[in-house]
Amino acid sequence: MIATLRMAEELHISSIVVHARPEAVDEIARTIEQMPGAEIHQRIAAGKLIVTLETGNTAEILQRMERINDLPGVVSAALVYHHWEPVSEAESEAGHESHAPHLSQG
């Protein structure tokens, strides 16, 4: 039974571009970094943040995006990538490296 439940568990990885007022971006970044499964991969002085979320389901992604959108100074938070797979597959690929995309300064 435990093996069956484990197979049903999912890992959701999503990427979000957050546009914020430049004067608020530091506080927004601190708040996002405190969210479970959230990581900021790049910050651009003009107020853009590249964020990844690792969650257990799509509802958690939507909840975190809503929380980010509600932060003072956030102009928008847009989902730009979403991938999910069973936890068992993610664990078998854990030894592989991945690299976040680089966002141009322009």
Summary of the structure (lengths in Angstrom):
residues: 106
radius of gyration: 15.2
end to end distance: 52.4
largest distance: 52.4
contacts: 275
relative contact order: 0.28
helix: 35%
strand: 37%
